[in-house]
Amino acid sequence: MDIERLKTRAAEITETENQRLLERSPGSASLFERAVKSMPAGVASNFQAGDPYPIYLKHGSGSTVWDVDGIDYTDFHGGFGVNVVGHAHPAIVEAIRAVADQGIHFAVSTENTVALAEEVCSRFQLDQMRFVNSGTEATMDAIRVARAATGRDKIVKMEGSYHGHHDVVLFSVVPEADVLGLRHNTEHEDKPYYTTHPTSKGVPHSMWGDTYVTPFNDASAVEALFADHGSEIAAVILEPVMMNIGIVVPTPGYLQALRDLCDKNGTVLIFDEVKCGGTIAYGGTTERFGVRPHLAAYAKALGGGATIGAFGGEAAIMEWVTKGAAQQGTFNGNPLSVAAGLAALTKVLTRDAYDYMGKLGTMLAEGCDRAIADSDLPAHTVDLGAKGCVSYRKEPLTNYQDFLETVPELYYASYPWMVNRGIFMTPGDEEQWTVSVQHTEDDVQKYIDAFGEFCQELSR
Ligand SMILES: Cc1ncc(COP(=O)(O)O)c(C=O)c1O
């Protein structure tokens, strides 16, 4: 299909559907007016902001959420990949109620803390782990421990990747598509790796040279970097499946090549499994792709919806937390979060649960594939356990530069279209769907039908 015609059609749909969304959400509009007085952008996190305002939710149950206007939606937003257990799962609600009755916080480890640590270690093949409160803390602490263990300062991350909002990883992060090219340091212009200006204000200038960037799925770029700077590099951190630009899977051999390069250079390989750990397989990336990192970071699905994170890996590296690398936190191992996490991992997120979510995900991706083919759209789907997505480019993506070739106008149109038809999604062009153990085939069919109508509308 002619791409310019498609963009024009998408712009028309965006305008009509955004207008309709505004008309359906007077409750969100008035809550926003109140919210901006106490919170910048009227939300608790920049990722929750909306244009001109976000849809505010009131409650959720099973696979459904309700907004403040009383409209119900089937939830494929999934709390940014947290809610593979669905909403208000009885096993998790019961676990939280039971511990809340016995004291909400101690800042002292309990038997449940030990039981959850054992479960995380065995499930993800870690020698040892420590709890934190978020994905940001998990990657931050993993990097600090890697620096302590190696006595080195520099780290390597992949172009366009997101690892949370601490300083050292705020370089080359989506969204910065239009400026990325302008941010390369000239010093490294002729190399397959580079350092860049940060994507956030407030990152000290003294840190700007500490983070090297290489393209995802390019082990030779990391090899070239090691050849020049190997003895300075503490850690290579990556999402083994990139999940912030749609979904980009690792090419065969890539993860193992990184592991081999890190072993050879005395560098710590860190997998950021914050999003993929609890969603793509029972045992995360290690199980799905068969490669073990030295350290890994977890959060999101680990707590069954409660606030938690963890990082762990080889004992010889983890022991640095008792040899001078700061790793602490008042709320680490909070009883409510630990009880929710224990119930989620041991009672809900079983191997059968991943089989079930995998089947739903495949049904969803195949349904979307049919709709894309029928309308001959420049798009493809990715199907990976509880996660999947539609990306608006004909061929699968291998890295961030490929993501820049997707057609953002189609995302801008699909978001309000889907929301207006009862499918709750993350806004923007970089997120994906999450299915849960409480979703049904009917829920998935509802998504496929709405998406199919969207494709037909686009190609009219
Ligand atoms: C891969 C990845 N790492 C780290 C984080 C940060 O986690 P949190 O938002 O819990 O701080 C995220 C959040 O989206 C993520 O997707």
The ligand as an SDF file (V2000), in Angstrom:
LIG
                    3D

 16 16  0  0  0  0  0  0  0  0999 V2000
   13.9520   -3.4270   30.9130 C   0  0  0  0  0  0  0  0  0  0  0  0
   13.6190   -2.5060   32.0460 C   0  0  0  0  0  0  0  0  0  0  0  0
   14.5490   -2.2840   32.9850 N   0  0  0  0  0  0  0  0  0  0  0  0
   14.3130   -1.4870   34.0360 C   0  0  0  0  0  0  0  0  0  0  0  0
   13.0970   -0.8620   34.1780 C   0  0  0  0  0  0  0  0  0  0  0  0
   12.8440    0.0320   35.3440 C   0  0  0  0  0  0  0  0  0  0  0  0
   11.9630   -0.5810   36.2180 O   0  0  0  0  0  0  0  0  0  0  0  0
   11.1230    0.3130   37.2490 P   0  0  0  0  0  0  0  0  0  0  0  0
   10.1420    1.1080   36.4570 O   0  0  0  0  0  0  0  0  0  0  0  0
   10.4790   -0.7150   38.1520 O   0  0  0  0  0  0  0  0  0  0  0  0
   12.0850    1.1680   37.9780 O   0  0  0  0  0  0  0  0  0  0  0  0
   12.0930   -1.0640   33.2140 C   0  0  0  0  0  0  0  0  0  0  0  0
   10.7840   -0.3860   33.3290 C   0  0  0  0  0  0  0  0  0  0  0  0
    9.9960   -0.2970   32.4260 O   0  0  0  0  0  0  0  0  0  0  0  0
   12.3600   -1.9150   32.1260 C   0  0  0  0  0  0  0  0  0  0  0  0
   11.4390   -2.1460   31.1850 O   0  0  0  0  0  0  0  0  0  0  0  0
  1  2  1  0
  2  3  1  0
  2 15  2  0
  3  4  2  0
  4  5  1  0
  5  6  1  0
  5 12  2  0
  6  7  1  0
  7  8  1  0
  8  9  2  0
  8 10  1  0
  8 11  1  0
 12 13  1  0
 12 15  1  0
 13 14  2  0
 15 16  1  0
M  END
$$$$
